[in-house]
């Protein structure tokens, strides 16, 4: 009997192909939106998490002042070269320490120029950032100590300034300081937040401080923990050491902060997951609207087919057979919508994830949910029209024009 | 000519039908007594509002009398619920309507199959039966035509095929020629007569055309909700 009901439903749907399609358009868009949003959202979350993990989950940021909700980024004093030396000497479980001082300045080569962020740092930077050189060499210890103006450029800077010329051995002007290019960084691409990581110039810290910044400040310090060492332990070590160096009496608050990359990753992934859920919920509302659309059209269909229902009842259809027929019709319609919607959503996700350069991750669970939901929509919103059809008086129905 | 033994096929005893209630009540049938036996070909005539359609609906178990009893094959239909009446209808009754009432955009053979679908007859068996019956009403080769592709007379023959495919005890025809010209009407009447004679199907037909009624062997006239006359037709006599 169910098989017959499905056949009858398919017949009825085929006979009204255009109307049937318009009816399920709501479901198609609803399911498509849910699947699309969630799939794109999952891909983005995965991408951000992977990007942040690439920075190293064993990474700690040390910043002057307390930053966080409700606190102004403070005027606490920056770090100095001696802090770095002491950290390197006294911290345990540490793989590398890298000071970072930055300034955005014009960089000129021949007639080409570009404003870029120049970073004063030392060899520790390549370790903590897990960043290798494409060509050339890193800083010598001598260069670091003497503060010689040697530069390592990123791929974006190379492209705009040098074009096809080999940059190694060339001299560029960085904020009026002549500087020999000794190395070229490997391409890193965009960060998850859209900044171009390759738009950078690295200099030895001392040279940067003396000749570009004009002071000895270090804006932040990156510390990477050795493999297998708990970052929390390293964090405690840094805090103890810096409190001592900055003369903070017990009971007073730190005037610096240490951030664990792992927490940043978790927080960001959490935020994108919430966003994905929110988008999915908005899309789910359109599914509900689609369901109401189905009910509306099914009610119209029952009225329109009153005479047909009368014929069926007169020639021996039982009430439950008519009920079943219309219910199955609604369910088949909404399942059609569900399938087309899943296809639409996945198609949308394939195109969008490719454009955003994020992985295309299909969540079978959400597809199952969308499919089940469209079936439930069919049953819920198909029941009232089906019930109405089944309880028509055959005499009245046959008289209906 | 009642058959010896068994009850009549159709038996009205003091059947009344009132529509509405209170001062707005409209009596449609007034204490009608009637009995029809197996194998009869009966025409029911009467002006509109005479109660013939109401009688037909009660006969077809589509409606129940307000008072009195209607026995079909000895069963008191008034005591059956809607579900039981549907079961009785689909087992023993075939309907032919004035407006044909075929499903649009549905082939002749699918229309004829429909009652079998609701009975749960397997697909191959019901396809075979439907084709056989269509051949019997002279529509061989038209099985796959939709109603829109058939003439009125052909559509009514499809409707008759649909009514008899279940091998019913009674064929109820409500103005079966009302929408047809005289040539097609004659075809349909000949078909009904043949089904009655050759296959012993009891035919009860409502009509207001004396020419058509003359094909029946018995003519019952309704006036104001009562039976005015009940006689053998001249032709049969």
HADDOCK unambig.tbl for C-alpha pairs under 7 A between the chains (distance, minus, plus):
assign (segid A and resid 308 and name CA) (segid B and resid 103 and name CA) 6.40 0.50 0.50
assign (segid A and resid 311 and name CA) (segid B and resid 101 and name CA) 6.51 0.50 0.50
assign (segid A and resid 315 and name CA) (segid B and resid 90 and name CA) 5.99 0.50 0.50
assign (segid A and resid 315 and name CA) (segid B and resid 95 and name CA) 6.90 0.50 0.50
assign (segid A and resid 315 and name CA) (segid B and resid 115 and name CA) 5.83 0.50 0.50
assign (segid A and resid 316 and name CA) (segid B and resid 86 and name CA) 5.69 0.50 0.50
assign (segid A and resid 316 and name CA) (segid B and resid 87 and name CA) 6.79 0.50 0.50
assign (segid A and resid 316 and name CA) (segid B and resid 89 and name CA) 6.13 0.50 0.50
assign (segid A and resid 316 and name CA) (segid B and resid 90 and name CA) 4.29 0.50 0.50
assign (segid A and resid 316 and name CA) (segid B and resid 115 and name CA) 6.24 0.50 0.50
assign (segid A and resid 316 and name CA) (segid B and resid 118 and name CA) 6.63 0.50 0.50
assign (segid A and resid 317 and name CA) (segid B and resid 118 and name CA) 5.52 0.50 0.50
assign (segid A and resid 318 and name CA) (segid B and resid 83 and name CA) 6.74 0.50 0.50
assign (segid A and resid 318 and name CA) (segid B and resid 86 and name CA) 6.34 0.50 0.50
assign (segid A and resid 394 and name CA) (segid B and resid 62 and name CA) 6.95 0.50 0.50
assign (segid A and resid 395 and name CA) (segid B and resid 62 and name CA) 6.73 0.50 0.50
